């Protein structure tokens, strides 16, 4: 038997594109060729299970990948269903004809189609991205004659009788010069692990050029059992009831090379209305300012597709680490990019719901664990609320706020706690160090504020106000709670006007407001309050890279404490102009330092005035 022919190219496909540009990453050939090998084995197993074939199945099913650097070849060998001459011409020479699809159509009444990996079609021709010539040696389970097929990457092929005796198929890739890296055993092994880590058939990688270790005379050579590079039954394919906490942690560590234990996880296991399995892990943050960098690996019937595909996985979940396997996801020809359609949106909504349900369950049943995880999971939850309306609706009552007493509280409980003093105001701290004076005053008076110091919080605050009507978030330096002021004390308006004019003249700041207050604290002479609205506007424009040069400065109010001796002396005692200048600048500088970092120029002036003030005191 010897035959030549032309490849039958369907009108919607062009062979040169398949050969050179079908996939953006050339290493994808590993996934496609080994997927086909696994498919061939799964088909044979299914025929045996259905009674179509009588086979004792004594030989274990496996895929062998043999790399021969000296010969310049990579061979992918399976002991699956094999092909007849007719099937080779049908499935190989007619590009884009899917063997998996034809198999499913033939046996659709007897099996579940999800048990076959998928519609590869063009996958075999990905081999020509790294090979000059590809050979196929195959022998069908039907007992028909073996077949040898070869093609040098053009539009012609040779088909002859083969020599293979056992059922199955060998794909031999004669690697081209540009792709010699794949002939390195370690490079090929790592590529196979990347794409085939969870394929449902054991995969062995064999180095044809590896020399046996010499043994000393009289010693028996040690027999080392080969180990597959993949995990054919990964944890996520099992039922949650079959998995232990230790197994979840071990799977996380091995899959993501992260030796920090995850906080908790969600095991996804759904059969209707679509098939979806997976595990989502919540990683631990090392500090409160750390930005989360996650990775969600998407699989199709245990075949790796890509990382972080936002069409299927809600964008905010990309901050997590996990595996999602869904054979129902529609894939385009490259199997690397997904079509964004209504069905995919349903999958995304389901995943979002499961995550929210898990978090709410933790809050209701394991509140202490929920609180202990909060600092790590809050950026993820807040980002999810910003991006997904349904997620925000479900989570609104379960968002925690860390208080200045280092306790955790919901917004509802905080408002109830401060209803007599704050009037639906939520005071928050964005920088513990810079706003320490304000925090100290709150604590001294038994008041509570919340920490909102993560980069995402500036956006989340506006969202929380929108979701919770009549609630206003105010940074702790934006206003003074009524609880910080002495009750029933009338401010001397004449004295307030006098001090306002004095500071206005000396500081030469037209926009600065000066306000006299009778504070309970006698240790704080002056405070600076920054308007919440104007500060937010400035921050938002900076965030979006907008020009803020022509914006007015943040509206600031200098609060002078009527109960502090410095303020009383300044208001009532006649001081010389130089001393007044030094004291006013000093009080303003103290208020400014407790609110923000001084510029280099401002710091230099502050130090110089301090020296002058000390000299003035010493000379008196």
N, C-alpha and C positions, 0 to 999 in steps of 0.2 A: 504494500500500500504506500503510495506517495502521491501527494496532491499539493497543488499551489492554488492560491486564490487571492482575491482582493478583499480587504476589510470592508464590511458593509457599514457605512457611516450614515446614521440617521440625519435627516436634513437639518435638524436643529442643533447638531453638534459638528464641530470642526476638529479633525484629529490634531493638527499642529497645536491648537490651543490646549487640548487635553494633554499633549506630550510635554509642553513647556510651561503653561500658565494655568493649568486646571486648579492648582492649589498655591496659595501664597507661601506656604512653608513646605519645602521639599521633604522634610523628615516625615510628612504625613503619610508617605508610602508605607511606612511601618504599620500604621493603624489600618490602612485599607487592605493590605495583603494578608496580615494576620487575622483581621476581621473575617475575611473571606474563608480563611482556613478554619476558623472557629465555626463559621456558618456551615461549612461542609460536614463538620463533626456533629453539630446539633441536628442537622437534617437527618443524618444516618441514625442517630439516637432516637429521634422522633419516629422514624419509620419502624425501628425495632419495637418501640413502645406501642405503636399502633398495630403491631402484628404483621406489617407488610413485609418484614424481613425476619427470617429465622437465623439468629446469630447468638452465640453463647457470650459474646462480649468479654472474652477472657483477657484480651489485650487492652490495657488502659488507653483511653483516648488522650491524645496530647498533640501539641504543635511544637515542632523542633525548628529553631532558627540556627542554621549553621553558617558561620562566617569564616571564609577562607581568604585571608589577606594575600597569600602568595598567589592563589589562582585568580584573585580579584572577583570573587563571587559571594553572593549571599543567597542561601537556599532556605525557603520556607516550606516545611514539609508537614503534611497532616495525614492522619489515617481516618479521614471522613468518607463521604459518599462517593468521591471520585467522579469522573466524567467519561462518557462514551465519545466516540468521534462526532456523532451528531450533536451532542451537547456542547462540545468544544466549539463547533462551528456556530452554534446558536448563541451561546453565552459569551464567548470570547471574541469571535470575529464580528459579531453584530454589536457595535459599540453602543452603550447605553441601554442594552437589554438586560434587565435585572433577573438574575437566576433566583434570587430570594423571592421576588414577586411571582415568578412563574411557579415556583414550588408551592407557595401559599395558595395560589389560585387552584392548583391541582388537588390539594388536600384541605381546602378551606372548611369542608364539612366535618373534618375529623380532628381539628386541632385549633389551638389558640395562636393567632398570628404573632402575638407579642413574644412567643418563644423563639422566634428567629430574629437574629440581630437587626437586619434591616435591608434596605434597598441600596445595594452598593453600585451596581451598574458600571459606572465609569471608574470605580475604585481600582480595578486591576491595572488600568492604564497609568495610574500614578507611578507605577514602577519605572516607566520610561523617563521620569524626571531625573532619575539617578543611574539608569542603566542604558548602555548602548544596545544591548541585545537581551531579550528575555525568552527563556525556554520554559515549557510546561511539560512535565512527565506525569501522566495521570492514568489511573486504572479504576474503572467503575466497579461498584459493588455487584453489578448485574452479571459479571463474569465475561463481559465482552473484551475484545482485544485492547491492550494498552495503547495509548496514543501519545505521540510526541509532537508538540507544536513549538514553532520558533518564529520570532519576528525581530527585525533589527531596528524597529522604530519607524519604518516607512509605512506605506499603505498596503504592503503585501506580506504574506506569511507562508510558511511551509508546514505541511501536516503529513506526518509519516507514522508508521507503526512504532510504538514505543517498546521499551524493555522492562518497564516496572511490573513487578509480579504481585505486590500486595495492594490491597484496596487503598485509595487515597490519592493525593496530588503533591507533587513537588513543583514549586515555582523557583526557577534559578535566575537570578539577576546578575548579569555581567556588568559590574559597576563601571561607570564612565570616569574619566580622569578628574573631572571637577568634583566628584562626589566620593573621593577616596577616603575621606574621613569616616564614612560609615563602615569601612572595612576594619576599623579599630574596634576590638571586642568591647571595650568599656564604653565607647561612644554609642555603639549600637545597643548595648544592654540598657544604658540610661534612657535612650530614646524609646525603647520598647516599654520600659517601666512607666514612662510618661504617658504614653498613649494606651497601653494595654494592661495597666495595673490591675484592673478588675475584670478582665475578660473571663468568660465562664468556662474556659478550658485551660488546663495547665500548660504554660509556655516555658520551654527550656531553650536557653541560648548556649550554643556549643562553639568553642574556639577550635577550629580544625587544625590550627598550627600549634596548639599548646603541647608542650613536651611533658611527658610523665616525669615525676620526681624520681631520680635514681635511688634505689634501695641498696643497703649494704648486704653483703653475702650472708645468706641464712635468714634474713628478715623477710617477713611476709608483707607484700605491699598493702598499704592501708586502702581499703575500699571506701570511697566517699560517695554517698548517695547524692545524686544531683538534685538540686532544689529548683522548683519553678520560680521565675522572676515575678510572677503575678500571684494574686490572691483570688482564686476562682469563685470563692463564696465569701465576698466581703461582708462586713458586719451589717451594712445598711440593707442587705437583701434578706436579712433574718427578721423575724417578728420581734418587737420590742421586749416581749416577755422572755425571749431566749437570750437576751443580752444583759450582762452585768455591768456595774459601774466601772470595774477594772477593765473590761473589754472595750467600753466606750473610750476610756482614757488612753488605752494602748493604741487603739485605731487612730485616734486624733494625733498622738505623738508620731506614729509611723507615717501617716498620710501627709501631715503638714510640717514635719520636722520641727515641731515646737515642743520643747520639753517642759514648758510651763503648763500645768494642768488647766483645762478649761473650767469656767465657772459652772456651767450647766449646758445642757444640749436638748434638742428637740428631734425626736425620731419620727420622720414622715413615712406613713405607710397607707397608701390609698389605692383602691382597686376600681372605684366607681365615683364619678362618671368618666374618669381617666385614670390611667395607671401611673403612679408616681411613688418613688421611694427615695429615701435620703436621710441624712443626719445634718443638722445645723448646730454648730458649736459657738458658744459665746466666749471669746478669749478674754483673759484678764489683762487690764491695763497696768503698766508699771507705775504710772503717776497720773495725776489728774489732768495734766496738760497734754498728754500723749494723744496723737491723732491715730485713729484705728486704721489698720491696713489689713483687710481681710482677703479671702480668696474662696469663691464658690466654684467648685469643679462640676461641670455639667456633663452627664453621660447619657448615652442612648443605648439601653440594653447592655450596660456594663462596658460600652465602648466610649472612650473619652472623646468629647466633642471640642470643648474649649473652656477657658476660665472666664468667669464673670460676664456672662451673657445677659445683659440687662433686659432684653425682650422677654425672657422667661422669669428671671429672678428680679423681684422688686429692687430698685436701685439701692434703697437703704440697707437691704440685706447683704449687699456686697461688702459691707463692713465686717461681716462675720466670716467664719471659715466653715466649709462644709461640702457635702456631696449631694447632688440632686440627680436622680436617674429617672428619665421619663421617655419611654419609647414612643409615646404619642406625639411628641414634638415634631412639627413639620420642619424638614431641613432642605436647604437648597442643594445644588449639585456639589458644592465644596464641603457640605456638612459642617462648615465652620461658622456660618452666619444664619440666624433664624429669621423666619418670616414673622413679622409682627401682626398677628391677626386676633380675632375675637377668642379663639380657643386658647391661644397662648395667654391672653389676658385672664381667662378663668383660672389657669394654673397659677398665675402670679397672685391672684386674689386669694386663692386657697392657701398658698404658702403664707401670705400676710396674716390671714385669719388664724392659722395654726400657731404662728409666733405670738400673736396677741393673746390667744387663749392660754398658752404656756405661761406667759408673764403674769397674767391675771391670776392664774392658778397658784403660782408661786406667792403672789401677794396675799392671797386669801388663806393658803394652807401652810406656807413656810415664810412668814413675814420676816423672821430674823435672818434667814438666808437671803431673802430678797433685799433686805437693807444692807447686808454685808457685801452684796454684789453691786449695789447701786452705783457707786463711783465709777465702776468699769462699764456698766451697761447703759448709764444715762445718756452719753453722747449718741449711742446707737438709737435709743428710744426717741430721743428728741429729734434726731435727723429723720427718723421714720415718721414722726408726727408732722414734720415740715413737708415731707414728700408725698405721704399717702393719707388722704382725707379719712378713709375708713379706719385706718390704723389709729389715727389721732382721736377719732370719736370713741373707739373702744378703750384707749389707754388714758383718756383725759383724767379720770378719777384715780388712776393708779401711778401717777407720776409723783415721785418723792422729791422733797427739797431738804437739803442738809442745812441745819440751822447753825447759828454761831455757838450754840451749846453742844455741837457735835451729835445732835440727834436727827432723826429723819421724820418728816411730816408731810402729809398731803396738803395741797393748796386749801382745800375745804377746812381741814383742821387748823391750819395756820390762821386763816381768816377768823375762825371762831375764837381762837386764842387771843387775837389782838383787836377784836371788834370794838372794845371800849376805848382804844387809843389811836388806832391807825386808820379807821374809816375806809376800809376796803383797799388800803395801801399795803403793798408787799415791799418792804425794804430789803434790798439785796446788796451783797458785797461782791464786787468783781475782782478786787485785788486785796488780799488779806493784809499785806504789808503796808501798802500805800494808804489804805483806809483804816488802819489800826486804831487811830484816835477816835473815830466815829464808833467803831466796834466796842471800844472800851467804855464809851459813854452809854451805849445801849446796855451793856452788861451791868454797869453800875446801877442802872435804873430798872433792872429786871426786864428789859425789852429783848425781843428776839428779831434777828434778821436772818436771811438765808444766803447761802453761798451760790453764786452763779458766775463761776470763774473759768468755764471752759470756752474756747473760741466759738462754739456753736450757740452759746447762750444769748449772745447779742441778737441773733435772729429768732431764737426760741421765745424770748420775752414778748416780742410783738405778737407771735402766734398765740401764746398763752392768754394775752389780753383779749385777742379776738375770740378765743374759745370760751372765755369766762367774762361775760359782760359786766361792766361797772367795776372791774378789778384793774388797778393801776400798779405797775411795778415801778419802783423808784429806787435808784441807787442810793445808798446810805448817806451820800454826801449831797443829795439833791434837795432834801427838805429836812426839817426838824420835826420829829414826832412831838405831839402835844405833851406826851408823857415826860419829855426832857425839860419841859419848862415848868417854872413854879406856878402853882395855881393861884388865880385871883390877884396877880400882881400887874398893876397898870404901868406901862412903859412911859417914862418921861419923854414926851415928844420933842420938847425944846432941847433936851440933852441929846436926843437922837439926831436932830437936825444939825446941832452944833458939831457933833462928831462926824456926821456925814460930810459936811462942808470941809472940815479939817482934813480928813483922809482924801477927799476928792482933790483938794488943792495940792496936797503933798505928793500923792501917788500919781496925779495927772492921768487918771483913767476915767473917761467920760461914761463908759459902759458899766462901771463897777457900782453896784448898789451897796449901801451901808445900812445895816439894820441892827438896832439895839434889842437884845432879848434878855430876859431874866432866867438864866439856866439854873437847874438844880445843882449842877457841878460847879464847884468853885476853883477847879484846877485848870480849866480851859479858858484862856482869855479871848481867843478869837477862833473862828471857823470859817471855812470857805464853802459855800453851797453853789453847785453848778446846775443850771437848768437841765432837767432830764430831756426835754424836747430838743433843745438846741444841741446838746451833746450827742443825742442819738442821730440827729441829722448829719452832724460832722462825721461820726463814725461810719454811717451808712455810705456817705459819699467817698470816704477814704477806702472802704471795703470794695467799692465798685470802680476804684481808680479814677474818680471824678475830681476835677479841679476845685479845690476848696479855698484858693487864694482870695477870691472876692467875697467869700462868705463872712458875715459878721462873727466876731469872736463869741465863744460860748458865753451866754448870759450868766454872770457870777454875782453872788451876794456875799459880802463880808459881814458875818455875824459877830457882833461884839457882845461879850457877856457882861451884863450890868453888875453881876455879883463877883467879878474878879477885881482885885485891888488895882491892877494896872489900868483897867478901863476907868475905874472910879477916879484915880489920880489924874489920868489924862483929861478927863472931862471937867474936873473941879479945880485942879491946881494950875496956876500960871507957870508954864515952863518956857524957857527960851526957845527960839525958833529952831536952833540946831538940835536940841534935845527932842523937841516935838517931831522933827523930821526923822531922827533915828528911831524913836519909839514907834511911830506910825509904820515906817518901813519894816521894822522888826516884827511887829504884830502881824502885818500882812504876810511877811515871809514865813512866819511860823504857821499861819493858816494855809499858805500855799504848799509848804513842805509836807504837811499832813494830808494833802490831797493829791499831789503829783510830784514827779521828779523834776527838779529844777534844771534848766538848761545850763550849760557851762558858764555862759555870761552871767546869768542870774545868780548862780552859786558863787561866782567870784565877787559880785556886788554884795551878796549876803555876808560873806566872810569878812569883807572889808568893813561893812557897817558894824558887825559884831565887835571887831577890834576897836573901832571908834567908840562904841557904846561902853565897852569895858574901860577904856581910857577916861571917858567922861566920868564914870562912877568913881574911879580911883582918884581923880583930881578934885573930887568934891570933899 
